[in-house]
């Protein structure tokens, strides 16, 4: 039975059923099936009668269609006498089929019905009258309106709307959430948009597709294709029609429309596609994330791959990233040595696949292989190092041009580092090592030598014999595979512990998806080396970008997830008992001094629950636009250069916030962090013979890193009555006695005090610096979170710098250093920028290579977020203003708690940190009952350890802030952690008073 308001079965649906017939009989047997757009129900009934599924749900948005379908079901389920007709399994069609009014799969979703098959023959042309589709669908609607539901679809908010395929796209995405992992979807696809467009609709959503059947059918005379003509008018796309059934040359929609109006019959291809998710559980996770508030980025998702190995890497990672972004309000604290999870996965891979019993305590993570090698060389500062010629490309040019290779030791040896390039062929390398007797060797191995362990053993013996440290690079031979090829170095380590003078370097670059995404790790079984390398990462890099670790961690996890734990007995290894005939070089004197005295992050064990108010990271909730930008950046394929070029966005950001002058020769450099760029500027200062001048009350990590790099450092005094701000008088008094001064200024927001330099103050400071021809580094990386964000107008440096550069000492210059993590409210996207205007300084800076560069996905995400922030409206701007208000509230709550507990607090006006003086506790002696024999006299440097041992709260003491008596607390914690921190402060008062 049919009625006028229902689509009459014709070629469109007959072809669809023929496609279903191409499947083997088992396709529907005992399965749970849904048919979308069931019309009068004939296909649902035919499926039930022919293939005996367990249940067929016929669904249609047209309420009259559902009633007619029930009538047709009874007409077919009962015989002429009204008695049920039983099939071979003693069931009737009434047992197998149901019909329900449903907008696509809403009925199944609302009733938690999991499907094994979804079939659909639904409209694929936009209604030429969009307003008509906005009417409420009721049973009392007109016949014409209800019939139009069979021919046309409305805009669905998908990129495929432009081809009339939006309704199919929505059906597919709804189907992903309700179909079982092994389920199949089968759809009729009109070929009007072109076969490539039809296939891509499914493939970009993670489906393998099979074309079951294709034919040509006449375009229904009552379907208006003018909407397709309009699409062609406004885009380069051309639809595919044919003149009659016999035409074989496609014509566009405009030609087809004109031909049809003139009385001609037009046709189009009609295909039946069978689709199955290639990695169903992961794809479901991805779409579950997109539906939780991120639907607008679904058009960027592309899960179509020519190579299955690429799909096997990217889809699981996107699923993991989606679960992290959906389930985690913020990105948690990770130690500088690298994510504990990631290091455990590396150790697990080594143990499972190479039988090397490592732990996370043997692995330190670096942003890249080049960074790992340079940091190791700086840690030991050998007088002479031999480095494989393939590994010297990113080392400082000064190391490679020095000729100081005399074997005698002099008092300046600790400040000279000479690198000699060597061929990687082992016999030539050995000859150089024996002749030159370097203190450090960094080398790789040729492929033919890496197959067995003999070349590695020889290297170990030779370097041990002459007292040289060995860092062996295995990057080219390390395979992330379930069947890794033979590796002589790893074979050796399976049976022998790694000697104390040797370490393994491995850069992870062999991924199938993101060719420029790198992470490296160093393996050492010497605890002192592990700790020193961990601290070196913190000093010189901050930490390694978390998402890079997530990506490679996902690859390791995929290789370990199916393995049975502890299936093999622990390897029996021989300990290295060989002694060197000569002393092996230790850490450099500057490294020993800094690593012994620097107040760096506190080591966190796997089961500890420390509260970190001592790190410059944000643990505030990550806003939805930030999460969306992160996910979109990784889900995209084939990003253009213009989409990842952030320079224009950074120019606009610098201009609108600081008024920093941009000239034709202005140089923009990007890195993983502002700290990394700062350290390169320190090297420039050293190279010029300059003195780095820090105000008292500066980010402690910057001061420590400058000392680690052996810079000459001078402190500029600050006063409490000035809020420990730098003043013009202080600069004049200090710089008068300093040769080649380099002045560091944190601003507008000062880290760590949270005070602000206003326009007049910064002009005075720059004027004073210009008088002495100082090079000035303005660090804005803590700025952008000023509490009075409506009244704070930012800086405009253009006028003062233009005046000073014309009239001052020619050596005077100002560079702008910045980081976008606080501004973008994310701890996940690590990004720093440096703006230089003076050509000699630009050339000097770029002579120090080895920067850890931000990945293209980071640049894509940040460019998008900078654009949103610049609008000063919308979700991103709302999130910024909301978090600034939260930080102001936090600072007040912390001030109140500290004040009530005996601390004198310096009120802050911006940023994420507060400084305070523990006045009540000075010179008190406390003894902790929970720590055996721990008794300490409290002062501004010992109070950090006392609070930690008593409560688990981590803060920075005056050793870090540089301000006598003042400790630092960061406030950008997750709310429950912040409340725990306040409780810890109160608890410490109770303990100290008892």
DOVOPA-307594 format. One record per residue (C-alpha): x, y, z. Coordinates in steps of 0.2 Angstrom, whole numbers, padded with zeros to 4 digits, always signed. Layout:
<vexdrens>
XYZ...
</vexdrens>
This chain:
<vexdrens>
+0000+0000+0000+0006+0018-0004-0001+0035-0002+0003+0052-0010+0014+0058+0005+0026+0043+0003+0040+0040-0009+0033+0027-0022+0046+0012-0025+0055+0015-0041+0072+0013-0049+0080+0022-0034+0075+0009-0021+0074-0006-0033+0093-0003-0037+0096-0002-0019+0088-0019-0016+0098-0026-0030+0114-0020-0021+0108-0029-0005+0106-0045-0015+0124-0044-0020+0129-0048-0002+0130-0067+0003+0115-0073+0012+0124-0073+0029+0125-0054+0028+0108-0052+0037+0105-0069+0045+0102-0067+0064+0108-0049+0063+0100-0033+0071+0096-0022+0056+0090-0004+0054+0083+0003+0038+0084+0022+0037+0070+0031+0027+0059+0015+0026+0045+0023+0016+0031+0011+0015+0042-0003+0023+0044-0014+0008+0063-0016+0009+0063-0019+0028+0049-0033+0025+0059-0040+0011+0075-0041+0021+0066-0050+0035+0058-0062+0023+0073-0067+0013+0087-0067+0026+0079-0070+0043+0087-0057+0053+0084-0057+0072+0076-0039+0071+0073-0026+0058+0069-0008+0063+0061+0002+0049+0064+0020+0053+0056+0035+0045+0054+0054+0049+0037+0054+0040+0024+0048+0053+0012+0043+0039+0025+0032+0032+0027+0023+0048+0008+0019+0049+0008+0013+0031+0023+0002+0034+0014-0006+0049-0001-0010+0038+0011-0017+0024+0019-0028+0038+0002-0035+0043-0003-0038+0025+0013-0048+0022+0014-0057+0039-0004-0064+0039-0012-0075+0026-0029-0073+0018-0038-0079+0033-0029-0067+0045-0017-0081+0052+0001-0078+0055+0013-0085+0042+0028-0094+0050+0045-0096+0042+0057-0110+0044+0062-0104+0061+0044-0104+0067+0044-0085+0068+0033-0073+0059+0037-0056+0051+0029-0048+0066+0042-0056+0077+0056-0049+0066+0051-0032+0060+0046-0015+0069+0043+0002+0062+0046+0018+0072+0045+0037+0068+0063+0042+0070+0074+0056+0063+0088+0045+0056+0094+0034+0071+0087+0044+0085+0075+0029+0090+0090+0017+0091+0101+0029+0100+0087+0034+0113+0083+0016+0117+0101+0010+0117+0099-0002+0103+0116-0008+0096+0115-0013+0077+0124-0025+0067+0118-0018+0050+0112-0001+0044+0105+0001+0027+0098+0017+0020+0091+0024+0004+0088+0043+0009+0087+0060+0000+0103+0067-0007+0097+0084-0015+0095+0100-0005+0078+0107-0005+0077+0122-0017+0066+0130-0004+0076+0129+0013+0062+0138+0023+0051+0123+0019+0062+0111+0028+0061+0121+0044+0043+0116+0047+0038+0105+0061+0035+0087+0055+0018+0081+0061+0005+0069+0055-0006+0083+0051+0006+0091+0039+0002+0093+0020+0004+0078+0008+0016+0089-0002+0027+0093+0013+0028+0075+0019+0032+0069+0001+0046+0082+0000+0055+0073+0014+0057+0058+0002+0065+0069-0011+0075+0083-0002+0086+0086+0013+0089+0101+0023+0106+0108+0028+0114+0097+0041+0129+0107+0046+0142+0096+0037+0154+0100+0024+0145+0087+0012+0130+0099+0012+0138+0107-0003+0135+0091-0013+0118+0087-0006+0125+0073+0005+0123+0081+0022+0109+0069+0027+0120+0054+0022+0135+0061+0032+0124+0064+0048+0117+0046+0046+0134+0039+0044+0141+0048+0060+0125+0043+0070+0128+0025+0064+0146+0025+0071+0139+0027+0088+0126+0013+0087+0134+0000+0076+0143-0014+0083+0162-0015+0079+0160-0028+0066+0144-0020+0059+0141-0015+0041+0132+0000+0033+0125+0000+0016+0119+0015+0007+0112+0020-0010+0123+0034-0017+0117+0045-0031+0132+0048-0042+0127+0066-0046+0142+0074-0035+0154+0062-0043+0161+0045-0037+0176+0052-0029+0165+0064-0018+0154+0049-0013+0168+0038-0008+0177+0052+0002+0161+0054+0012+0164+0037+0020+0183+0036+0019+0187+0052+0028+0176+0045+0042+0187+0029+0044+0177+0017+0033+0183+0003+0021+0171+0004+0006+0165-0009-0007+0155-0004-0022+0142-0018-0022+0132-0012-0038+0132+0003-0050+0119+0007-0064+0111+0022-0071+0094+0028-0068+0083+0042-0074+0082+0058-0064+0065+0059-0056+0055+0072-0065+0048+0078-0049+0065+0082-0041+0071+0100-0044+0090+0100-0046+0091+0120-0046+0100+0119-0029+0114+0109-0037+0115+0122-0051+0117+0136-0037+0131+0126-0029+0140+0125-0046+0138+0144-0048+0146+0147-0031+0160+0134-0032+0172+0125-0044+0163+0109-0041+0154+0101-0056+0140+0088-0053+0139+0073-0065+0123+0070-0075+0120+0061-0092+0109+0064-0107+0097+0049-0106+0102+0032-0100+0114+0029-0115+0125+0044-0113+0142+0041-0107+0149+0059-0106+0145+0068-0090+0137+0085-0091+0136+0097-0076+0120+0102-0066+0117+0118-0076+0117+0109-0093+0107+0095-0086+0094+0107-0079+0093+0117-0096+0091+0100-0105+0078+0094-0093+0068+0110-0095+0069+0108-0114+0060+0091-0112+0076+0080-0112+0078+0065-0100+0093+0066-0089+0101+0052-0079+0114+0049-0066+0124+0035-0059+0118+0026-0044+0129+0015-0033+0126+0004-0018+0141+0006-0006+0145-0007+0008+0155+0001+0022+0164-0006+0037+0175+0004+0050+0193-0001+0048+0197+0002+0067+0180+0003+0074+0183+0005+0093+0195+0019+0090+0184+0028+0077+0169+0027+0089+0180+0035+0102+0185+0049+0090+0167+0053+0085+0161+0051+0103+0173+0065+0107+0167+0076+0092+0149+0075+0098+0154+0081+0115+0155+0099+0110+0167+0098+0096+0156+0095+0081+0162+0111+0072+0179+0103+0069+0172+0087+0061+0174+0094+0044+0193+0094+0046+0193+0076+0051+0201+0065+0038+0203+0046+0041+0206+0041+0023+0223+0033+0019+0231+0026+0004+0243+0016+0016+0236+0004+0029+0252+0007+0040+0248+0025+0041+0230+0022+0046+0237+0009+0059+0247+0024+0067+0235+0039+0065+0218+0032+0070+0224+0024+0087+0233+0041+0091+0218+0051+0087+0207+0040+0098+0219+0042+0112+0221+0061+0110+0202+0062+0109+0200+0052+0125+0213+0063+0134+0204+0079+0128+0187+0073+0133+0191+0065+0150+0204+0077+0156+0200+0095+0161+0218+0100+0161+0235+0093+0156+0244+0086+0172+0261+0089+0179+0275+0079+0171+0293+0078+0177+0306+0086+0167+0314+0069+0163+0298+0065+0153+0281+0058+0156+0282+0044+0168+0270+0034+0157+0280+0037+0142+0296+0032+0150+0288+0016+0157+0282+0012+0139+0300+0014+0132+0306+0003+0146+0292-0010+0143+0296-0011+0125+0314-0014+0128+0310-0027+0141+0297-0036+0130+0305-0035+0113+0323-0034+0117+0324-0043+0134+0333-0028+0142+0327-0025+0160+0326-0006+0160+0315+0005+0171+0308+0022+0169+0323+0028+0180+0335+0023+0166+0326+0034+0153+0327+0053+0150+0316+0061+0137+0322+0075+0126+0313+0086+0112+0325+0079+0099+0341+0069+0096+0351+0085+0092+0345+0093+0108+0350+0077+0118+0367+0077+0111+0371+0096+0114+0364+0095+0131+0375+0080+0135+0390+0089+0129+0386+0105+0139+0384+0094+0155+0401+0087+0153+0410+0101+0144+0424+0090+0137+0440+0099+0132+0439+0088+0116+0425+0078+0109+0424+0067+0093+0407+0067+0085+0400+0057+0071+0400+0069+0055+0381+0064+0053+0377+0071+0071+0386+0088+0070+0374+0098+0059+0365+0105+0074+0380+0109+0085+0386+0126+0088+0397+0133+0074+0410+0139+0087+0413+0121+0093+0416+0115+0076+0429+0129+0072+0439+0129+0088+0457+0122+0086+0461+0120+0104+0465+0101+0104+0481+0102+0114+0482+0087+0126+0489+0097+0140+0476+0103+0154+0476+0122+0158+0465+0132+0170+0454+0138+0156+0450+0120+0149+0433+0120+0157+0427+0134+0146+0433+0127+0130+0424+0114+0120+0431+0108+0104+0422+0095+0092+0431+0085+0079+0420+0078+0066+0423+0059+0062+0418+0047+0050+0405+0034+0056+0415+0019+0049+0421+0011+0065+0439+0007+0061+0442+0025+0056+0433+0031+0071+0443+0020+0082+0459+0026+0075+0454+0044+0078+0449+0040+0096+0466+0031+0100+0476+0046+0092+0467+0061+0099+0461+0053+0116+0445+0063+0117+0436+0065+0134+0419+0061+0125+0414+0052+0109+0397+0054+0101+0394+0042+0087+0382+0031+0077+0385+0015+0068+0385+0009+0050+0371-0003+0046+0382-0017+0042+0391-0015+0059+0375-0013+0069+0369-0031+0065+0381-0039+0078+0387-0032+0094+0406-0034+0090+0408-0016+0084+0399-0009+0100+0409-0020+0111+0425-0013+0103+0419+0005+0105+0415+0001+0123+0433-0006+0126+0442+0008+0117+0433+0022+0126+0435+0014+0143+0453+0011+0140+0457+0030+0136+0444+0036+0149+0432+0043+0137+0413+0044+0139+0403+0036+0125+0386+0042+0119+0380+0030+0105+0366+0035+0093+0355+0020+0088+0341+0031+0080+0344+0024+0062+0343+0006+0069+0329+0007+0081+0312+0000+0074+0295+0003+0082+0288-0014+0076+0281-0030+0082+0296-0038+0073+0311-0027+0075+0326-0032+0065+0342-0038+0073+0351-0024+0083+0368-0028+0090+0368-0015+0103+0352-0020+0110+0357-0039+0109+0373-0034+0120+0362-0025+0132+0350-0040+0134+0365-0050+0141+0376-0036+0149+0372-0020+0159+0377-0004+0151+0394+0002+0157+0394+0017+0168+0404+0027+0155+0392+0024+0141+0374+0030+0137+0362+0026+0122+0354+0040+0112+0339+0037+0101+0329+0049+0091+0311+0044+0087+0308+0050+0069+0302+0035+0060+0283+0037+0061+0272+0036+0046+0261+0051+0049+0270+0066+0056+0287+0067+0048+0293+0082+0057+0287+0076+0074+0302+0070+0085+0306+0065+0102+0322+0057+0108+0327+0047+0124+0344+0043+0132+0347+0027+0141+0359+0026+0156+0360+0014+0170+0370+0026+0180+0359+0035+0193+0370+0050+0194+0369+0052+0175+0350+0050+0174+0348+0063+0188+0360+0075+0180+0352+0073+0162+0335+0076+0170+0340+0092+0178+0349+0098+0162+0333+0096+0152+0324+0106+0165+0337+0120+0164+0340+0121+0146+0323+0115+0138+0310+0116+0152+0302+0099+0147+0298+0090+0132+0281+0094+0123+0268+0082+0131+0259+0079+0115+0274+0073+0106+0276+0060+0120+0258+0055+0119+0260+0051+0100+0275+0040+0102+0268+0033+0118+0253+0028+0109+0264+0018+0096+0273+0010+0110+0257+0005+0119+0250-0002+0103+0265-0014+0102+0263-0019+0121+0244-0019+0123+0242-0037+0116+0257-0044+0125+0256-0055+0140+0264-0047+0155+0280-0056+0162+0279-0070+0150+0298-0071+0150+0309-0073+0164+0320-0058+0168+0336-0058+0158+0352-0064+0167+0365-0050+0163+0383-0049+0167+0388-0033+0176+0402-0022+0169+0417-0025+0180+0430-0018+0169+0439-0003+0176+0446+0011+0165+0465+0014+0165+0461+0033+0166+0449+0044+0175+0433+0047+0165+0427+0065+0164+0414+0070+0176+0402+0085+0175+0408+0102+0171+0412+0113+0186+0398+0125+0182+0386+0110+0180+0391+0103+0197+0389+0120+0205+0372+0123+0198+0365+0106+0199+0370+0105+0217+0363+0122+0222+0349+0125+0210+0331+0124+0217+0324+0113+0203+0307+0103+0203+0305+0090+0216+0307+0072+0210+0290+0063+0211+0288+0045+0213+0275+0034+0205+0264+0033+0220+0267+0051+0228+0254+0064+0227+0264+0081+0228+0255+0097+0225+0265+0108+0214+0265+0127+0217+0283+0127+0211+0282+0126+0192+0278+0138+0179+0264+0128+0171+0245+0130+0170+0234+0116+0177+0218+0127+0175+0204+0119+0164+0209+0119+0146+0196+0129+0136+0185+0120+0123+0192+0131+0108+0210+0125+0114+0205+0107+0114+0197+0109+0097+0212+0117+0089+0224+0104+0096+0213+0090+0089+0210+0098+0073+0228+0101+0070+0232+0082+0072+0216+0076+0062+0220+0087+0047+0230+0080+0032+0240+0089+0019+0241+0106+0028+0247+0120+0017+0262+0131+0022+0250+0146+0024+0240+0137+0037+0255+0134+0048+0264+0150+0045+0262+0159+0061+0273+0174+0057+0259+0186+0052+0249+0181+0068+0264+0184+0079+0267+0201+0071+0249+0206+0075+0250+0199+0093+0267+0208+0096+0260+0224+0089+0243+0224+0097+0250+0219+0115+0267+0228+0115+0268+0240+0101+0285+0232+0097+0292+0239+0080+0292+0227+0066+0304+0232+0052+0309+0224+0035+0324+0215+0042+0315+0209+0058+0319+0191+0062+0306+0179+0070+0312+0163+0077+0301+0150+0085+0305+0136+0097+0297+0124+0109+0298+0136+0124+0304+0154+0128+0317+0146+0139+0325+0137+0125+0327+0154+0115+0333+0163+0131+0347+0151+0133+0352+0154+0115+0353+0172+0119+0363+0168+0134+0376+0160+0122+0376+0176+0111+0380+0186+0127+0394+0174+0131+0401+0175+0113+0401+0194+0113+0410+0194+0130+0395+0202+0138+0388+0202+0156+0370+0196+0160+0362+0207+0172+0347+0200+0181+0335+0211+0193+0334+0203+0210+0318+0195+0209+0319+0185+0193+0313+0168+0187+0325+0156+0196+0326+0144+0181+0333+0158+0170+0346+0163+0182+0351+0144+0185+0352+0141+0166+0363+0156+0163+0375+0150+0176+0375+0132+0169+0380+0139+0152+0394+0148+0161+0388+0166+0158+0395+0180+0168+0380+0186+0179+0377+0202+0189+0362+0205+0200+0354+0222+0199+0347+0226+0217+0328+0229+0219+0319+0236+0235+0304+0230+0244+0297+0248+0244+0297+0247+0225+0289+0230+0225+0306+0223+0220+0304+0231+0203+0319+0236+0193+0321+0255+0193+0331+0267+0183+0343+0272+0197+0347+0254+0200+0351+0251+0182+0362+0267+0182+0372+0262+0197+0376+0244+0191+0378+0246+0173+0391+0260+0176+0403+0247+0181+0398+0233+0169+0407+0230+0152+0395+0225+0138+0379+0223+0148+0365+0212+0143+0349+0217+0154+0335+0204+0157+0318+0212+0160+0302+0202+0164+0287+0211+0159+0274+0218+0157+0270+0205+0171+0285+0202+0182+0289+0184+0186+0289+0179+0200+0281+0194+0209+0266+0196+0198+0268+0215+0198+0267+0225+0182+0278+0238+0173+0267+0251+0166+0271+0261+0150+0281+0275+0159+0291+0263+0169+0297+0252+0154+0301+0268+0145+0312+0274+0159+0321+0257+0161+0324+0256+0142+0331+0274+0142+0343+0270+0156+0349+0254+0147+0351+0264+0131+0363+0276+0139+0375+0261+0142+0373+0253+0125+0365+0238+0134+0357+0224+0124+0340+0221+0132+0330+0205+0133+0311+0209+0137+0303+0192+0142+0284+0193+0140+0282+0174+0142+0273+0177+0159+0262+0191+0153+0244+0191+0145+0235+0187+0161+0234+0205+0169+0220+0205+0182+0213+0222+0177+0212+0216+0159+0199+0229+0154+0209+0244+0161+0226+0237+0156+0230+0244+0138+0247+0235+0136+0263+0243+0130+0267+0253+0115+0286+0252+0113+0287+0259+0096+0289+0277+0100+0302+0275+0114+0312+0262+0104+0312+0273+0088+0319+0288+0098+0332+0278+0108+0338+0268+0093+0342+0285+0084+0350+0294+0098+0359+0280+0108+0374+0270+0108+0374+0259+0092+0376+0243+0103+0359+0246+0111+0346+0234+0105+0330+0227+0112+0323+0209+0108+0306+0203+0112+0305+0185+0120+0288+0177+0122+0278+0161+0125+0260+0158+0121+0256+0145+0134+0249+0157+0147+0240+0168+0134+0232+0152+0126+0228+0145+0143+0236+0128+0139+0250+0118+0146+0249+0106+0131+0255+0118+0117+0273+0123+0120+0278+0137+0109+0291+0152+0111+0295+0166+0100+0310+0178+0098+0309+0194+0089+0326+0202+0084+0329+0218+0074+0348+0220+0073+0357+0211+0059+0373+0206+0068+0364+0199+0083+0352+0190+0071+0367+0182+0062+0376+0177+0079+0360+0170+0086+0358+0158+0071+0375+0152+0073+0369+0142+0088+0358+0129+0080+0350+0114+0089+0333+0123+0093+0319+0111+0097+0307+0118+0084+0288+0118+0087+0279+0104+0076+0268+0110+0062+0252+0104+0072+0257+0116+0086+0259+0131+0074+0242+0127+0065+0233+0126+0082+0241+0142+0088+0238+0152+0073+0219+0147+0074+0219+0152+0093+0228+0168+0090+0215+0173+0077+0201+0169+0089+0209+0179+0103+0212+0194+0092+0193+0195+0089+0191+0199+0108+0174+0190+0108+0167+0173+0107+0172+0157+0116+0190+0159+0117+0190+0177+0123+0176+0172+0136+0188+0158+0142+0202+0170+0144+0192+0183+0154+0185+0169+0165+0202+0162+0169+0209+0179+0173+0195+0182+0185+0198+0165+0193+0216+0169+0195+0212+0186+0203+0201+0177+0215+0214+0163+0218+0227+0177+0222+0215+0184+0235+0211+0168+0243+0230+0163+0244+0234+0180+0251+0220+0178+0265+0226+0161+0269+0245+0165+0270+0241+0181+0280+0231+0171+0293+0246+0159+0294+0260+0171+0298+0266+0176+0280+0268+0194+0274+0261+0194+0256+0266+0205+0241+0250+0208+0232+0251+0203+0214+0241+0211+0200+0244+0198+0186+0250+0181+0181+0251+0165+0190+0262+0167+0205+0263+0176+0222+0278+0179+0233+0277+0180+0252+0288+0180+0267+0287+0167+0281+0289+0180+0295+0281+0170+0309+0292+0155+0306+0309+0163+0304+0322+0155+0316+0309+0143+0323+0315+0125+0326+0302+0111+0321+0303+0092+0322+0292+0082+0311+0284+0066+0319+0281+0059+0302+0299+0060+0297+0312+0050+0307+0324+0062+0316+0319+0077+0305+0323+0093+0314+0326+0109+0306+0328+0128+0310+0317+0137+0299+0323+0151+0288+0318+0157+0270+0328+0143+0262+0325+0128+0273+0306+0131+0274+0303+0124+0257+0310+0106+0262+0301+0108+0279+0284+0111+0271+0287+0098+0258+0291+0084+0271+0276+0090+0282+0262+0092+0270+0268+0087+0252+0266+0105+0246+0280+0111+0234+0284+0129+0234+0300+0139+0229+0311+0147+0242+0321+0163+0242+0335+0153+0233+0324+0152+0218+0316+0170+0219+0332+0178+0223+0323+0190+0235+0330+0188+0252+0316+0181+0263+0303+0178+0250+0295+0162+0244+0285+0159+0228+0268+0150+0226+0260+0147+0209+0241+0148+0208+0236+0140+0192+0231+0124+0199+0216+0113+0197+0203+0119+0209+0203+0104+0221+0222+0104+0221+0222+0123+0225+0211+0120+0240+0222+0106+0246+0237+0118+0244+0228+0131+0255+0224+0117+0268+0243+0112+0268+0248+0130+0272+0236+0130+0287+0242+0112+0292+0260+0118+0292+0256+0132+0304+0248+0120+0315+0263+0109+0315+0275+0123+0317+0265+0130+0332+0264+0113+0341
</vexdrens>
